[in-house]
Amino acid sequence: METTLPPLDEVVRFSAPCPAPQSLAFDGEHLWLGSWETRRLYGLDPRTGTVFEESVAPGRPVGGITAGDALRLICSEEGDSRFIRRYLPGHGFKQHEAIPCPDDTGSFLGFDGERLWLSQRYNKRVLELDGAYRPVREVRIGEEIIGIAWVDGALYVSTWWGRDRGGCRIARVRLNAEPELEWVAQSSFAAISLARDNGRLWTNDFKKAEIVAFTLPR
């Protein structure tokens, strides 16, 4: 792999309404941001960053995705057990719906239009889930995963290599008979969460408590 990659092409950056921005999803109109520190979910106008909805989460929101008319969020709950929760905008969390993550570990979610995909940061893999949230396919990434998003049939993955090895790098993964990883961009910060918005992706600059949009690498 080449050691030099193009930097992220940032097009938007604004302050998050909370410290420690972690989970991030886009529903076609609004951003949905979860804070690791406040344990709240925020609905945002992506043009202004204005909060229009706020809700207490069942745990620390780790990663999320919009699927249909609801959000699915991975929450870190008592003892850091990981559960998939459902959130209905305007109504709140379905408190009695808590799906355990495979192996009690999960970080980020992707949605390919039919099925959910779940990443496991330290297992360095992404799992395809069936309708009962059971793993049916495993994709090995080989690096710590800090965000995933489906775009036009390819899985984009934000990875953390450690500061000494190159920091944060973005890969495009094509799931052919054998997964093909193409490293396409380098980030100057740890890009936590990825959320698709047409021709761009949203992510979080966790340390600066800022939300960033960047164009898709080609």
FENJO-V780416 format. One record per helix or strand of 3 or more residues. SS is the DSSP state (2 for helix, 1 for strand). FROM is the first residue (numbers start at 1). LEN is the number of residues. Records with the same first field share a line. If there is no record, write none. Layout:
# FENJO-V780416
SS = FROM-LEN / FROM-LEN
This chain:
# FENJO-V780416
1 = 10-6 / 21-6 / 30-6 / 40-6 / 51-6 / 60-8 / 70-7 / 82-7 / 108-4 / 116-5 / 125-5 / 135-6 / 144-8 / 154-7 / 168-8 / 179-9 / 191-7 / 200-6 / 210-6
2 = 78-3 / 102-3
